[in-house]
Amino acid sequence: MNKIQIIVSSILAAAVVALFVLFFTVDPHSKKADSQEVVVEGELLPIGIINTDSIMQHYTLAVESSDRLMSRYEESTVKLDTKAKALQKELETFQKDVLDFQRKVEANAFLSRERAESEQNRLQKKEQQLMAKQQDLENLRQKLSNDFMAEQNELTQQLNDSVQQFLSEYNADGHLHIIINEAVTLNKVAGYDITNEVVEGLNARYNKK
């Protein structure tokens, strides 16, 4: 995984970390809320643990979203670099023309004052054009950045909605009172990790769509 993909994946992962601390409302008068039945020696508590990183790495929607963002980032970078290099060449040529003009003025190389003024006016117009191009490049940079952020937010929202919906369906019967992200647990306890079930369920549903 290259640096860009790591950055993009990290952005998406950070956006959904909070998602996996979900509390499911339980009727305090129901049998499942009875503390005597919840804490039973030798039986698991109604808790599910999810590994966020694993979901991000194996959930097809998350992987495709990361790849799509990386592709957009690379396309934008190439587009900006191409325009920036072209502008840099124009600036270098302009600087040479300015220095050449100054040398000619100092050496009285122009045949007439009108010719010198004409060249000066040309350079001034060129300078204004280059300044406009620089501003256009900055505007493009900002636009591409905004477009990238907008797509990132849209994909993150899509991912959040998808996982939230699945977890609601997964725990529709209320068999789990809480689902937490493994990142907030000190020790992993066998029997509580439902990551594989969640990933398989998410991908099965996604593939059907």
N, C-alpha and C positions, 0 to 999 in steps of 0.2 A: 504494500500500500504506500503510495508516494505521499509527499508532504502535503500537497493540496487536498488529497482524499482524506488524510488524517484530520486536517483542519475542518473540512466539511462534515465529516462523521462526528467530530467532537462537538460541532455546533448543534447538530441534530440530537446527539446524545444528551447534551446539557439541557436542551429544550424539553426533554421528556423525563428527566430524572424525577422531578417532582410528581409526575403522573403516577408513579408506582407506589406512592404511599396513600392507599385508598382505604377508607373506612366504610364498611357497609352497615347501614342502619339495621339494628336488630331489635325486634319487639322485646322489651324487658320482661314481658309476661309470658313469652314463648319458652318452650323447653330448651331451645338452643341458647337462650340467655341465662339459663339457670347455672350458677357458678358450680353447683355440685355436679352437674353433668359435664360442664366444660373441662374442669380439672379432674380428670380421672387417671389414676395411676396406670401407667403402661399404655395409655392411648395418646394420640397426637392432639395437640390443641388446634382449634379451628383457625390456623394461621397459614398463609401461603407466602413463600419468598420467591422473588423474581430477580434474576441477574440482568440488569439493564444492558450492560455491554454485550452480553450474549444475544439478547433480542435484537440489538442494533446490527449485530454481525450476521444474523441468520434470518431475520424477517425480510422476506423478499421486497416488500414495499420500502423498507428502510434502506436496503442495499441499492435498489433502483433509484431512490430519491438522492442518495449520496452520490451515485454515479452521474445522475443528471445535473446536480449542482456543480460537481467537479467539471463536467463538460462545459457548462455555461461559464464557469470561472476561467477556464482555459481559453475559450473562444473570445471572451472579453479581453483577456490579457493580450492575446495575439493581435486583436483589432487595435487596441490602444498602442501597443509597441510599434506596429506598422505605421500608424499615423504619426507617432512621436518621432520615429526615425526619419520619416519623410520631412517633417517640420524641422528637425535638427539640421538636415542637409541644407534646407532653404536658409536657415539662420546663419550657417557657416558661409554660404555663398554671399549672403547679404553683408556679413561682417567684412569679407574680402573686398566687396564693392565699396564699402564705406572707407576702408583704409586706402584703396586705390584712388578714390575721389580726393581724400585728404592730401595724398602725395602729389596729385596733379595740381591741386590748388596751391600748395606750397611751392611747386616748381613752375607755376604760371604756365601749365601745359595746355590749358584750354585756349582755343583760338579766339573766343569771345566771351564776354560776360554772360550773354544770353545762353551760350552753350553750357556754361558752368551752372547757371540757375536751373536750366532744364534738367541737368543731371541731378542736382540737389533735390528738385521737386520729385523726380522719379524715385530717388532713395527714400524720401519722406513718405510717399505713397506706399512703397514697398514695406516700410516699417509699420505703417498702419495696417496693411494686409496681414503681416506676420503677427501683429498683436491680436488681430481678430481671430486668426487661426489658433493662436495659443488659447484664447478664451473659448473657442469652439471645442478645442481638445479637452479643456478642463470641464466644460459643460457635458461633453460626452462621457468623460470619466465619472462624473457625478451621476449621470443618467444610468450608466451601466451598473454602478454601485447600488443605486436605488432599485433597479430592476432585479439585481441579484438578491438583495435583501427581501424584496417583495416575494420572489419565488421561494426563497428559503422559508419565509413565514408561512406561505401557503402550503408548502410541503410538510412543514413541521405541524401545522394545524391538522392537515390530512392524516398524518401519522398519529397524532394525539387522539383524534376522533376515532380512528380505526382501533387503536389499542383499548381505549376507554369502552367502546361499544362491545368489543370482544370480552373484556373482563366482566362487564355487566352481564353478558349472556353466560359466561363461564360460571359466574357465581349467582346466577338467577335464583337458585334454590337456597341461597344463604348459608351454604355449608362452610364457608370461610367468613370469619368475623373481620378479618383484616388481611390485606395483601401489602407487603412492604418490599422495598428495594433492598437487595442484598448489601448495597453500599452502606446502609445505615445499621447493619447488624454486625456485632463484634465477632461472632462465631457462626459458622454455617452448621446447622443441625440437620442431620439426615432425616428425610421423610417430609420435609417442609418445602423443598425446592420444587416449584411447579413450572420452571422456566421452559423445559422441553415441551411440556404439554401446551403451554401458551404459544410457543413458536410454531409448533405443529398445527395448532388450531388456527392461528393467524394466517399461516401460509396456505392451509387447505381452503380457507374462506377466500383468500386473495386469488388463488388459482382458479376458483370457480368463477369469480368475477371476470 
